[in-house]
Amino acid sequence: MSRTASAQQVPANLSATDTLFEAVIAGQRVSRFVSDGLDHLAVETATPVRSFFAWKGKRNYGGRYFSATTGGHVVFESHLERDYHITVDADSAVLAVAAQPFLLIWPRGTAGGKFHYPDFFLRLRDGSARVVDVRHPDRVRASEKQFAMTREVCEGQGWQYEVWTGPPPVNMANLRWLHGYRLDRFAPDDALRSIILDSFSPGTELAPGLLRAVKASGEDRDRVHAAILHLMYFGTLSVDLGQPLSMDSHITLGGPMRFVRPLDLIEYDGQGWQVVSVDEDAMVVLRNLADAQFRTVAGIDLLQDVTPAIPQPKPTALPDLSDASVLEELDPDDRARTEFLHRAVFEVLTGRPPGTLPQDFEPDPAYDLATTTLGERLEVKSARLRAAGTPVSVRSLKRHIAAYRKDGIKGLVDGRVLRQQAGTGFQSEQIVALLEEAMAGQELKSTGTRSRLIQEVRWKAEEQNITVPHDATMYRLLKRLERGRHTFGNTTTRRSTANRPDRTFGGQAPQRPGELVEIDSTPLDVRLLLDDGTVSTVEYDKKGNVVASSMELTVAIDVATRVPLAAVLRPSTKAADAAILLARMLTPVSEQPGWLGTVDYARDTIRTGVIPDQDEVLRIMASRPTIVPESITIDRGKAYASSTFLNGCEMLSISVTMAAPRSPTDKPHIERWFRSLNTLFTQFLGGYKGSNVLLRGQDPDGEAVFNAAQVSVLLDL
């Protein structure tokens, strides 16, 4: 919120009683108090009222989702918001959607947040409107006040309001799969649509219904299958999305399929239930998850008010070890001692041993909270432990109780066991912190010596009145801390190491070709001959900036199959080149204008046998499928962030995800492919110059034998 406020200068609300509404509708800035009425505004046509900020290491990914509802790109700020787009696209009741549609500035003097940007505005087909905030379940509580004030504003305008935290995982996985078939190119024509509906009437499993539709239509099986999934996504064919989709999934006609099965967990009448049985008369027997009581409900009544329920974990008699992870790091003796103290402290505080439930345990009168004081229970516990041969004084018990209340079970572990030395012995944490800070500051500096860094630490320590140990100790500490950082080694290696993410990134697992494509550019580590026979070299603009170094290779990789979809070789990648890459992805190589002629040229000018004859080339190209991308991940380079490229993606119904700045780990597959290209292809070409000057030969220019057209053909083949 602070990033947005500081950078985009939210206007002040001078009213102490009314909320200010700000939006951009039809290209005009609209600013008015909500008391003046907003229901007549076409908010669904609003453009985003704010932009998204990005920084290195950003944990959520923004981009542009191609919406089948609007027929164009709609922005999203996180994968959770992208998932919301997927659910909205499948909702036939939604007519239009706008992202980041308006800003609400609360009355002057409002405590807490001063303003709020709702995430989405939906216009429904019945003319009503819905405002939606998307939040991860763990972050809802922190924004409860903002949500409550937003709900009040929306209800005052007759708008619905919703805080969306995401559907159950199985539902979302099913929707992600089906949404790949949402576009018009998968929609059946009227004849095929009629055949498909007849094949699934009144209801059948997917496999036999598909077989009947293929036989009746005479169309290709894959074409019919895609059309069925298209109709399932939009609800023309209904399926239970609460169960994993398979060829055995039961498909019916009409709206959302609503039925329950034995063992389903549901929420009905404000309580959680498990379905026990469904009889022939559609009477459903339910078991209450809270008290195990049974209830019989008519199926027609149940299905009018049933929602999937996330089962709550049943209370168990397992030990209450809220910080149990620390126990895994202890040796058996230390762990046994910690668990022993936990049992003693827990019983004194609660009147019962850990792992027992209050309703199932008859308390020991000596520990009864209703009749004894804490001091009395401490005396009894100390006496009993002494009698058992494991004496613990009352004073020690008090100390353990204080530690337990502060740090949980971790507070009961012997402090000497938990002392974190991190390879630095028992040196002052302040000295270690100064060394860490100084080493981090070397990332962008020219490589210096250890003595320089130690002297920098001494200067800072002197300013903070910190005693610095002897030089020998400092060198020893530095040797332990610098492992793997290359602080005093190669500068490029040090910067690359420092650019690694500070956490494990969640992996994406695309389920089909084209679902996720990565695009990036890299300099080709080969000197190439120009048309005049000279060697491509470094070129500079008027300001002295490098504008071309050899040639730059731009590639698109399909993550599901790891197949390169297209490549473009240029002196420097421009927006037009990125757009050409899109065209090459969607056009079979053998059908691209001039490509076969370029192959003939390469065959005539490269050593015999390297390029196959034309029949073999056509056979190779025909065996490669054309993979149409659904979503492309790009970095924030000018060529990709340009309107030329983004408009091309929108025209082709492709969603775009933006990686964080200076974070190559956001596109790991294309980065790894570049390394494989260098290892398996580039280094075998004449004129190979290595990835940096340390790896460069004496005269790579003199070894150059290929031009850009020849290398492009070799890459395509």
TIKE-830436 format. One record per residue (C-alpha): residue number from 1; residue in one letter; x, y, z. Coordinates in steps of 0.1 Angstrom, whole numbers, plus 5000, padded with zeros to 4 digits. Layout:
BEGIN
i	aa	c1	c2	c3
NUM	a	X	Y	Z
...
//
This chain:
BEGIN
i	aa	c1	c2	c3
1	m	5000	5000	5000
2	s	5028	5024	5008
3	r	5045	5018	4975
4	t	5013	5027	4957
5	a	5005	5057	4979
6	s	5040	5073	4976
7	a	5044	5067	4939
8	q	5009	5075	4926
9	q	5000	5104	4949
10	v	4966	5094	4961
11	p	4945	5126	4963
12	a	4933	5138	4997
13	n	4898	5135	5009
14	l	4888	5168	5026
15	s	4855	5154	5038
16	a	4853	5141	5073
17	t	4820	5122	5066
18	d	4820	5110	5030
19	t	4841	5086	5010
20	l	4856	5098	4978
21	f	4853	5077	4946
22	e	4880	5079	4919
23	a	4880	5061	4886
24	v	4890	5064	4849
25	i	4859	5058	4827
26	a	4859	5063	4789
27	g	4892	5080	4792
28	q	4879	5106	4817
29	r	4889	5109	4853
30	v	4858	5106	4875
31	s	4860	5120	4910
32	r	4829	5122	4932
33	f	4816	5114	4967
34	v	4797	5081	4971
35	s	4768	5100	4986
36	d	4762	5115	4951
37	g	4754	5081	4937
38	l	4776	5057	4916
39	d	4750	5033	4903
40	h	4747	5051	4869
41	l	4784	5049	4861
42	a	4796	5023	4836
43	v	4824	5011	4860
44	e	4828	4978	4840
45	t	4844	4999	4813
46	a	4869	5015	4836
47	t	4906	5012	4829
48	p	4930	5003	4858
49	v	4932	5032	4882
50	r	4967	5023	4893
51	s	4997	5005	4879
52	f	5015	4975	4895
53	f	5050	4979	4909
54	a	5077	4952	4905
55	w	5110	4947	4922
56	k	5137	4921	4923
57	g	5125	4891	4943
58	k	5088	4901	4942
59	r	5068	4871	4954
60	n	5037	4875	4933
61	y	5035	4877	4895
62	g	5014	4902	4876
63	g	5004	4902	4840
64	r	4976	4903	4815
65	y	4950	4876	4813
66	f	4931	4871	4780
67	s	4895	4871	4791
68	a	4869	4852	4770
69	t	4843	4874	4787
70	t	4857	4907	4775
71	g	4875	4895	4744
72	g	4907	4912	4755
73	h	4934	4915	4781
74	v	4925	4922	4818
75	v	4953	4928	4842
76	f	4961	4907	4873
77	e	4985	4913	4902
78	s	4990	4877	4914
79	h	4984	4841	4904
80	l	4954	4841	4928
81	e	4938	4870	4908
82	r	4946	4851	4876
83	d	4927	4821	4891
84	y	4898	4844	4898
85	h	4898	4854	4861
86	i	4895	4817	4852
87	t	4865	4813	4874
88	v	4848	4844	4861
89	d	4853	4834	4825
90	a	4834	4802	4833
91	d	4805	4821	4848
92	s	4778	4827	4822
93	a	4761	4853	4845
94	v	4791	4877	4841
95	l	4788	4902	4812
96	a	4819	4923	4818
97	v	4848	4926	4842
98	a	4872	4954	4850
99	a	4904	4951	4871
100	q	4916	4977	4896
101	p	4884	4996	4886
102	f	4884	5024	4912
103	l	4898	5039	4943
104	l	4880	5046	4975
105	i	4895	5073	4997
106	w	4881	5071	5032
107	p	4868	5102	5051
108	r	4895	5124	5067
109	g	4905	5111	5101
110	t	4897	5075	5094
111	a	4920	5053	5115
112	g	4942	5027	5097
113	g	4943	5027	5060
114	k	4934	5059	5042
115	f	4923	5044	5009
116	h	4915	5011	4992
117	y	4917	4997	4957
118	p	4892	4969	4951
119	d	4905	4943	4928
120	f	4875	4937	4904
121	f	4842	4951	4893
122	l	4818	4927	4875
123	r	4787	4937	4856
124	l	4762	4908	4856
125	r	4737	4900	4828
126	d	4707	4909	4849
127	g	4722	4945	4852
128	s	4734	4941	4888
129	a	4770	4947	4898
130	r	4796	4930	4920
131	v	4828	4943	4936
132	v	4854	4917	4945
133	d	4885	4918	4966
134	v	4909	4888	4961
135	r	4930	4878	4991
136	h	4949	4847	5002
137	p	4930	4832	5032
138	d	4960	4840	5055
139	r	4957	4877	5046
140	v	4920	4883	5050
141	r	4921	4891	5087
142	a	4947	4919	5082
143	s	4923	4937	5059
144	e	4890	4931	5076
145	k	4884	4967	5084
146	q	4891	4978	5048
147	f	4867	4951	5036
148	a	4840	4961	5060
149	m	4841	4997	5049
150	t	4842	4987	5012
151	r	4812	4964	5018
152	e	4793	4993	5034
153	v	4800	5016	5004
154	c	4789	4988	4979
155	e	4757	4980	4997
156	g	4749	5017	4998
157	q	4751	5017	4959
158	g	4731	4985	4955
159	w	4762	4965	4945
160	q	4771	4931	4957
161	y	4805	4927	4975
162	e	4826	4896	4979
163	v	4860	4887	4994
164	w	4873	4858	4972
165	t	4899	4835	4987
166	g	4900	4808	4961
167	p	4880	4776	4955
168	p	4890	4742	4969
169	p	4922	4729	4952
170	v	4904	4701	4932
171	n	4879	4726	4918
172	m	4907	4750	4907
173	a	4927	4722	4891
174	n	4897	4712	4871
175	l	4890	4747	4860
176	r	4926	4754	4850
177	w	4924	4723	4828
178	l	4891	4732	4812
179	h	4899	4769	4807
180	g	4925	4759	4781
181	y	4896	4751	4759
182	r	4876	4782	4765
183	l	4885	4801	4733
184	d	4863	4802	4702
185	r	4887	4780	4682
186	f	4876	4751	4703
187	a	4838	4759	4701
188	p	4817	4734	4681
189	d	4796	4745	4652
190	d	4758	4741	4655
191	a	4758	4707	4640
192	l	4785	4693	4662
193	r	4771	4710	4692
194	s	4737	4693	4686
195	i	4754	4659	4682
196	i	4774	4663	4714
197	l	4743	4673	4735
198	d	4724	4643	4721
199	s	4753	4620	4730
200	f	4753	4631	4766
201	s	4716	4632	4771
202	p	4703	4626	4798
203	g	4737	4618	4813
204	t	4766	4595	4809
205	e	4804	4592	4816
206	l	4828	4612	4794
207	a	4844	4582	4776
208	p	4812	4566	4761
209	g	4797	4601	4754
210	l	4828	4611	4735
211	l	4827	4578	4715
212	r	4791	4583	4705
213	a	4798	4619	4695
214	v	4828	4609	4673
215	k	4808	4581	4656
216	a	4778	4603	4650
217	s	4797	4633	4637
218	g	4825	4615	4618
219	e	4849	4643	4630
220	d	4884	4638	4644
221	r	4884	4625	4680
222	d	4906	4653	4693
223	r	4884	4679	4677
224	v	4853	4665	4693
225	h	4870	4660	4727
226	a	4882	4697	4727
227	a	4846	4708	4718
228	i	4832	4688	4748
229	l	4857	4704	4772
230	h	4847	4738	4758
231	l	4811	4731	4766
232	m	4820	4718	4800
233	y	4839	4749	4809
234	f	4810	4772	4801
235	g	4784	4749	4818
236	t	4765	4737	4787
237	l	4776	4703	4798
238	s	4777	4699	4836
239	v	4802	4680	4857
240	d	4810	4678	4894
241	l	4842	4699	4897
242	g	4847	4688	4932
243	q	4860	4655	4919
244	p	4891	4650	4898
245	l	4881	4650	4861
246	s	4887	4618	4842
247	m	4872	4598	4814
248	d	4848	4583	4840
249	s	4834	4617	4851
250	h	4796	4618	4849
251	i	4784	4644	4824
252	t	4749	4658	4822
253	l	4731	4686	4804
254	g	4721	4720	4818
255	g	4735	4743	4845
256	p	4760	4733	4872
257	m	4757	4697	4882
258	r	4745	4695	4918
259	f	4743	4662	4935
260	v	4759	4645	4965
261	r	4774	4611	4970
262	p	4781	4590	5001
263	l	4811	4601	5020
264	d	4809	4637	5005
265	l	4817	4664	5030
266	i	4792	4693	5027
267	e	4780	4724	5045
268	y	4743	4727	5050
269	d	4721	4747	5073
270	g	4752	4764	5087
271	q	4769	4732	5098
272	g	4793	4706	5085
273	w	4780	4672	5075
274	q	4791	4640	5059
275	v	4767	4622	5034
276	v	4760	4587	5048
277	s	4736	4574	5021
278	v	4712	4584	4993
279	d	4681	4562	4988
280	e	4659	4556	4958
281	d	4635	4583	4969
282	a	4663	4609	4970
283	m	4663	4611	5008
284	v	4698	4619	5020
285	v	4711	4607	5054
286	l	4737	4631	5069
287	r	4760	4628	5099
288	n	4769	4660	5118
289	l	4807	4664	5119
290	a	4805	4682	5153
291	d	4783	4659	5174
292	a	4780	4628	5151
293	q	4741	4631	5152
294	f	4722	4619	5121
295	r	4697	4638	5101
296	t	4676	4629	5071
297	v	4669	4655	5044
298	a	4650	4655	5012
299	g	4674	4657	4983
300	i	4656	4686	4966
301	d	4658	4706	4998
302	l	4694	4697	5004
303	l	4707	4707	4970
304	q	4691	4742	4972
305	d	4714	4752	5000
306	v	4745	4729	4999
307	t	4781	4740	4995
308	p	4813	4719	4996
309	a	4827	4718	5031
310	i	4864	4717	5040
311	p	4866	4692	5068
312	q	4879	4704	5101
313	p	4906	4682	5117
314	k	4892	4660	5144
315	p	4907	4665	5178
316	t	4932	4638	5186
317	a	4951	4627	5217
318	l	4984	4633	5201
319	p	5010	4654	5221
320	d	5005	4691	5219
321	l	5038	4701	5204
322	s	5031	4735	5187
323	d	5068	4740	5180
324	a	5075	4704	5173
325	s	5100	4712	5145
326	v	5126	4722	5170
327	l	5124	4686	5185
328	e	5136	4671	5152
329	e	5169	4689	5155
330	l	5177	4675	5190
331	d	5195	4643	5199
332	p	5174	4616	5217
333	d	5185	4627	5252
334	d	5178	4664	5247
335	r	5145	4656	5231
336	a	5134	4633	5260
337	r	5143	4660	5285
338	t	5123	4686	5266
339	e	5092	4664	5263
340	f	5095	4655	5301
341	l	5095	4692	5310
342	h	5067	4699	5286
343	r	5045	4672	5303
344	a	5052	4687	5337
345	v	5046	4724	5327
346	f	5015	4716	5306
347	e	4999	4697	5335
348	v	5006	4725	5359
349	l	4991	4751	5336
350	t	4960	4732	5323
351	g	4953	4706	5349
352	r	4957	4677	5325
353	p	4986	4659	5307
354	p	4994	4670	5271
355	g	4975	4650	5245
356	t	4943	4646	5264
357	l	4910	4663	5256
358	p	4891	4682	5283
359	q	4859	4664	5278
360	d	4875	4630	5280
361	f	4897	4636	5311
362	e	4889	4635	5347
363	p	4913	4660	5363
364	d	4935	4651	5392
365	p	4922	4670	5423
366	a	4957	4682	5430
367	y	4958	4700	5396
368	d	4921	4710	5394
369	l	4922	4746	5381
370	a	4889	4754	5399
371	t	4901	4745	5434
372	t	4939	4750	5434
373	t	4962	4779	5428
374	l	4992	4779	5405
375	g	5016	4779	5435
376	e	4999	4749	5450
377	r	5001	4730	5418
378	l	5038	4738	5415
379	e	5044	4725	5450
380	v	5026	4692	5442
381	k	5044	4688	5409
382	s	5078	4694	5424
383	a	5071	4669	5452
384	r	5059	4642	5428
385	l	5089	4646	5405
386	r	5113	4644	5435
387	a	5095	4612	5446
388	a	5099	4598	5411
389	g	5136	4603	5411
390	t	5136	4633	5387
391	p	5137	4663	5410
392	v	5128	4697	5396
393	s	5126	4726	5421
394	v	5096	4750	5423
395	r	5119	4778	5412
396	s	5130	4759	5381
397	l	5094	4750	5373
398	k	5085	4787	5375
399	r	5114	4795	5351
400	h	5103	4768	5327
401	i	5067	4781	5328
402	a	5078	4816	5319
403	a	5099	4803	5290
404	y	5070	4781	5278
405	r	5046	4810	5279
406	k	5070	4831	5259
407	d	5084	4807	5233
408	g	5063	4776	5235
409	i	5080	4742	5236
410	k	5111	4758	5222
411	g	5115	4777	5254
412	l	5120	4744	5273
413	v	5150	4733	5252
414	d	5184	4737	5269
415	g	5197	4771	5256
416	r	5232	4757	5252
417	v	5218	4732	5226
418	l	5200	4759	5206
419	r	5229	4784	5206
420	q	5234	4793	5169
421	q	5271	4795	5161
422	a	5267	4794	5123
423	g	5304	4785	5120
424	t	5315	4817	5137
425	g	5322	4802	5172
426	f	5311	4824	5201
427	q	5320	4857	5185
428	s	5298	4888	5190
429	e	5267	4888	5168
430	q	5274	4925	5162
431	i	5308	4917	5146
432	v	5293	4889	5125
433	a	5265	4912	5113
434	l	5290	4939	5103
435	l	5310	4914	5083
436	e	5278	4901	5066
437	e	5269	4937	5058
438	a	5303	4945	5044
439	m	5303	4913	5023
440	a	5269	4921	5008
441	g	5282	4956	4999
442	q	5309	4940	4976
443	e	5283	4928	4951
444	l	5286	4957	4927
445	k	5322	4968	4936
446	s	5354	4959	4919
447	t	5370	4929	4937
448	g	5392	4940	4965
449	t	5412	4922	4992
450	r	5402	4908	5026
451	s	5422	4935	5044
452	r	5401	4962	5027
453	l	5369	4946	5039
454	i	5382	4941	5074
455	q	5393	4978	5075
456	e	5358	4988	5064
457	v	5344	4968	5093
458	r	5368	4984	5118
459	w	5356	5019	5107
460	k	5320	5010	5112
461	a	5326	4992	5145
462	e	5344	5023	5158
463	e	5314	5045	5149
464	q	5292	5021	5169
465	n	5315	5016	5198
466	i	5320	4979	5191
467	t	5352	4961	5201
468	v	5368	4943	5171
469	p	5388	4911	5177
470	h	5424	4906	5165
471	d	5431	4905	5127
472	a	5438	4867	5129
473	t	5403	4862	5143
474	m	5387	4885	5117
475	y	5405	4866	5088
476	r	5393	4833	5103
477	l	5357	4845	5106
478	l	5358	4859	5071
479	k	5371	4826	5057
480	r	5340	4808	5072
481	l	5315	4834	5060
482	e	5327	4839	5025
483	r	5322	4803	5014
484	g	5301	4801	4982
485	r	5298	4839	4978
486	h	5329	4846	4957
487	t	5334	4879	4976
488	f	5370	4880	4966
489	g	5368	4862	4933
490	n	5354	4868	4898
491	t	5331	4899	4898
492	t	5306	4883	4873
493	t	5304	4851	4894
494	r	5298	4872	4925
495	r	5269	4891	4910
496	s	5254	4860	4896
497	t	5255	4843	4930
498	a	5240	4873	4947
499	n	5211	4873	4922
500	r	5199	4839	4934
501	p	5165	4839	4950
502	d	5164	4840	4988
503	r	5138	4813	4990
504	t	5126	4782	4973
505	f	5103	4791	4944
506	g	5070	4773	4938
507	g	5072	4753	4907
508	q	5046	4754	4879
509	a	5035	4721	4864
510	p	5017	4728	4831
511	q	4994	4699	4821
512	r	4994	4703	4784
513	p	5016	4717	4756
514	g	5012	4755	4752
515	e	4998	4761	4787
516	l	5030	4779	4797
517	v	5056	4793	4773
518	e	5088	4812	4783
519	i	5104	4838	4760
520	d	5139	4854	4765
521	s	5169	4867	4745
522	t	5206	4860	4749
523	p	5237	4870	4729
524	l	5248	4842	4706
525	d	5284	4833	4716
526	v	5296	4830	4680
527	r	5311	4854	4657
528	l	5291	4855	4624
529	l	5300	4867	4590
530	l	5281	4897	4576
531	d	5270	4900	4539
532	d	5302	4917	4530
533	g	5323	4889	4544
534	t	5334	4908	4575
535	v	5328	4895	4610
536	s	5300	4908	4632
537	t	5314	4928	4661
538	v	5304	4953	4687
539	e	5285	4984	4676
540	y	5279	5015	4696
541	d	5254	5043	4695
542	k	5262	5080	4697
543	k	5263	5079	4735
544	g	5288	5051	4735
545	n	5263	5024	4746
546	v	5266	4989	4732
547	v	5237	4983	4708
548	a	5248	4950	4692
549	s	5274	4924	4701
550	s	5276	4897	4676
551	m	5240	4885	4672
552	e	5211	4881	4697
553	l	5190	4850	4698
554	t	5154	4852	4709
555	v	5137	4819	4717
556	a	5103	4806	4729
557	i	5102	4774	4749
558	d	5072	4753	4758
559	v	5076	4743	4794
560	a	5054	4712	4793
561	t	5074	4695	4765
562	r	5107	4716	4767
563	v	5104	4720	4729
564	p	5117	4753	4713
565	l	5087	4767	4694
566	a	5105	4794	4674
567	a	5137	4813	4673
568	v	5147	4847	4658
569	l	5183	4858	4653
570	r	5189	4895	4651
571	p	5217	4920	4658
572	s	5195	4934	4686
573	t	5159	4922	4695
574	k	5133	4949	4688
575	a	5096	4949	4694
576	a	5089	4939	4658
577	d	5113	4909	4662
578	a	5093	4898	4693
579	a	5061	4900	4672
580	i	5077	4880	4644
581	l	5086	4854	4670
582	l	5048	4851	4678
583	a	5040	4847	4641
584	r	5067	4820	4637
585	m	5053	4801	4667
586	l	5019	4799	4650
587	t	5030	4790	4615
588	p	5046	4757	4605
589	v	5082	4764	4596
590	s	5079	4749	4561
591	e	5050	4773	4553
592	q	5068	4804	4564
593	p	5076	4827	4534
594	g	5111	4822	4520
595	w	5121	4795	4545
596	l	5126	4767	4520
597	g	5147	4791	4499
598	t	5169	4799	4529
599	v	5173	4761	4535
600	d	5184	4756	4499
601	y	5210	4784	4503
602	a	5223	4769	4535
603	r	5225	4735	4519
604	d	5246	4749	4490
605	t	5270	4769	4512
606	i	5275	4745	4542
607	r	5295	4713	4540
608	t	5277	4685	4522
609	g	5256	4663	4545
610	v	5250	4689	4572
611	i	5216	4700	4558
612	p	5194	4671	4546
613	d	5177	4671	4512
614	q	5144	4688	4508
615	d	5122	4657	4511
616	e	5139	4649	4544
617	v	5136	4685	4556
618	l	5098	4685	4548
619	r	5094	4651	4566
620	i	5112	4665	4597
621	m	5091	4696	4597
622	a	5058	4677	4592
623	s	5066	4656	4623
624	r	5067	4686	4645
625	p	5034	4698	4659
626	t	5024	4735	4660
627	i	5019	4744	4697
628	v	4997	4774	4702
629	p	5007	4792	4735
630	e	4980	4800	4760
631	s	5002	4820	4784
632	i	5037	4835	4779
633	t	5061	4845	4806
634	i	5084	4874	4797
635	d	5108	4896	4815
636	r	5104	4934	4814
637	g	5127	4941	4785
638	k	5115	4969	4762
639	a	5109	4945	4733
640	y	5085	4924	4753
641	a	5068	4952	4773
642	s	5061	4971	4741
643	s	5026	4977	4729
644	t	5035	4959	4696
645	f	5042	4926	4714
646	l	5014	4929	4740
647	n	4988	4938	4714
648	g	5000	4909	4693
649	c	4994	4886	4723
650	e	4960	4901	4728
651	m	4950	4896	4692
652	l	4961	4860	4694
653	s	4942	4854	4727
654	i	4974	4848	4746
655	s	4978	4857	4783
656	v	5010	4873	4795
657	t	5028	4869	4828
658	m	5056	4894	4838
659	a	5086	4882	4856
660	a	5101	4902	4884
661	p	5130	4926	4874
662	r	5165	4911	4874
663	s	5151	4876	4884
664	p	5161	4851	4857
665	t	5149	4824	4881
666	d	5114	4834	4872
667	k	5121	4819	4838
668	p	5142	4789	4847
669	h	5134	4767	4818
670	i	5145	4791	4791
671	e	5176	4800	4810
672	r	5185	4763	4813
673	w	5178	4758	4776
674	f	5203	4786	4767
675	r	5229	4767	4787
676	s	5221	4735	4769
677	l	5223	4754	4735
678	n	5258	4766	4744
679	t	5269	4731	4755
680	l	5253	4710	4727
681	f	5254	4734	4697
682	t	5271	4767	4699
683	q	5306	4756	4711
684	f	5309	4733	4681
685	l	5305	4762	4656
686	g	5334	4780	4640
687	g	5339	4814	4655
688	y	5328	4803	4690
689	k	5340	4830	4714
690	g	5329	4818	4748
691	s	5305	4835	4772
692	n	5331	4860	4785
693	v	5366	4872	4777
694	l	5382	4847	4802
695	l	5369	4818	4780
696	r	5377	4835	4746
697	g	5403	4821	4722
698	q	5431	4840	4705
699	d	5412	4848	4673
700	p	5375	4838	4672
701	d	5370	4864	4644
702	g	5394	4845	4622
703	e	5376	4812	4629
704	a	5342	4826	4618
705	v	5327	4806	4589
706	f	5289	4809	4593
707	n	5265	4838	4586
708	a	5231	4845	4604
709	a	5210	4827	4577
710	q	5230	4795	4580
711	v	5228	4794	4618
712	s	5191	4802	4617
713	v	5185	4771	4595
714	l	5206	4750	4618
715	l	5186	4761	4648
716	d	5153	4754	4630
717	l	5164	4719	4621
//
